[in-house]
Amino acid sequence: MTLNDIILLGKKILIGIIVTMIPFLILFGGLWFTQKLLQQPSDPEPKTVSHSSP
């Protein structure tokens, strides 16, 4: 094997890893984004209702 063969093999392995990771990133990114959208915002101060007397 020559140096060019080893470099080509390394590039193919790297591209294979990247192509494999893309669907996982899309899946987990979508799940994270969905969780953020569906999370109810926490309200630190309780709201008070004022009643006016007639």
Backbone torsions as a table, in degrees:
resi	resn	phi	psi	omega
1	MET	NA	136.3	178.3
2	THR	-94.4	174.3	179.9
3	LEU	-63.8	-37.4	178.7
4	ASN	-63.9	-37.1	177.3
5	ASP	-63.9	-41.8	-179.8
6	ILE	-67.0	-41.1	178.8
7	ILE	-64.3	-42.7	179.2
8	LEU	-63.9	-41.3	178.1
9	LEU	-63.7	-41.6	178.0
10	GLY	-63.0	-40.9	178.5
11	LYS	-64.5	-40.8	179.8
12	LYS	-65.4	-39.8	177.6
13	ILE	-64.9	-42.9	179.7
14	LEU	-63.6	-43.5	178.1
15	ILE	-64.6	-38.3	177.7
16	GLY	-62.9	-40.3	178.4
17	ILE	-65.6	-43.3	-179.3
18	ILE	-64.3	-45.1	-179.6
19	VAL	-64.2	-32.6	178.4
20	THR	-72.4	-34.7	-176.4
21	MET	-76.8	-26.0	-175.5
22	ILE	-58.5	-48.7	178.6
23	PRO	-61.2	-36.8	178.7
24	PHE	-66.0	-40.6	178.0
25	LEU	-64.5	-40.3	178.4
26	ILE	-64.8	-44.7	-178.4
27	LEU	-63.6	-53.1	-177.3
28	PHE	-70.8	-32.7	175.0
29	GLY	-65.1	-40.8	177.4
30	GLY	-66.4	-40.2	177.8
31	LEU	-65.0	-41.7	178.9
32	TRP	-64.2	-44.0	-179.1
33	PHE	-65.3	-40.3	177.5
34	THR	-63.4	-41.0	178.4
35	GLN	-63.0	-41.3	179.4
36	LYS	-65.3	-37.3	-179.9
37	LEU	-69.8	-37.0	-175.0
38	LEU	-87.3	-11.9	-179.4
39	GLN	-68.7	132.6	177.5
40	GLN	-80.5	134.7	179.7
41	PRO	-67.4	137.7	179.3
42	SER	-79.3	136.7	-177.4
43	ASP	-103.5	105.8	-175.4
44	PRO	-69.0	-31.5	-178.9
45	GLU	-107.9	127.5	176.4
46	PRO	-69.3	140.5	-179.6
47	LYS	-83.9	139.5	179.1
48	THR	-106.6	142.2	177.6
49	VAL	-104.4	123.1	179.8
50	SER	-100.2	132.0	178.3
51	HIS	-105.0	132.1	175.8
52	SER	-91.9	138.1	-178.4
53	SER	-84.5	138.8	-178.0
54	PRO	-75.4	NA	NA
